[in-house]
Amino acid sequence: MRPIRLELEGFASFRERAEVDFDGAELFALTGATGSGKSSLLDALIFCLYGSVPRYGDRRLVAPVISHGRVEARVSLEFGVRGGRYTAVRLVRRTAAGGATTREARLQDAAGTTLAGNEKELTAAVESLLGLTFEHFCRCVVLPQGEFQEFLHARPKDRQDLLVRLLDIDIYRRVGVLARERTRIREATIEVLTRRLEEELAGATQEAVAAATARVQALD
């Protein structure tokens, strides 16, 4: 996944509309003083894709993304995947109870075709396009602050599962399953045919075939 353009307004420290253009950038760095909004840009990118911010610790929390004094936050991300361009949009609005709800969520392709029209569909479509769940994205693409060490010290089984998914090595497991299934079917077929030869067709020797052929000719 390659980010192309990020737009946000009313999101965290970005009360006013801001835009970050990544188009054509092969390498970039976010720099600035503490509190200038560097982490908020990464939060906005992740939130736009998956509807959650990892550092909140609760995937259901959306109210904290809205800037203080604003009633709603809007994030739009244009990104590229395998040669295609897509735009994801999420809009969150405060509720009377003090929480917040997602009022708009959609995913469109470069032709303007809507691929997802609500928050659940958008998250599912992103997972399908990127091949990564929210957890995997936050472990290998945008690692939350302070959690790199956690990844390094993760259990070998957890790291293995992640690498298998990232590199699509699971295809070899699927090939193995299919090969073993085909082998089982072939072996069963061979067993059935061998039993037929030994039991039902035991008398079908070359001599018997020659004798039967001679009798047919004689009868003709």
Salt bridges, closest charged atoms under 4 A:
GLU7 OE1 - ARG17 NH2 3.32
GLU9 OE2 - ARG70 NH2 3.59
GLU19 OE2 - ARG5 NE 3.07
GLU19 OE1 - ARG17 NH2 3.42
ASP21 OD2 - ARG5 NH2 3.64
ASP23 OD1 - ARG85 NH2 3.40
GLU26 OE1 - ARG2 NH2 3.75
ASP43 OD2 - ARG55 NE 2.54
ASP58 OD1 - ARG60 NE 3.15
GLU72 OE1 - ARG93 NH2 2.55
GLU78 OE1 - ARG5 NH1 3.03
GLU78 OE2 - ARG85 NH1 3.04
GLU104 OE2 - ARG106 NH1 1.77
GLU135 OE2 - ARG59 NH1 3.45
GLU147 OE1 - ARG139 NH1 2.87
GLU150 OE2 - ARG139 NH2 3.46
ASP158 OD2 - ARG155 NE 3.20
ASP161 OD2 - LYS157 NZ 2.86
ASP170 OD1 - ARG173 NE 2.63
ASP170 OD2 - ARG174 NH1 2.87
GLU181 OE2 - ARG184 NH2 2.70
GLU191 OE2 - ARG195 NH1 3.76
GLU200 OE1 - ARG196 NE 3.27
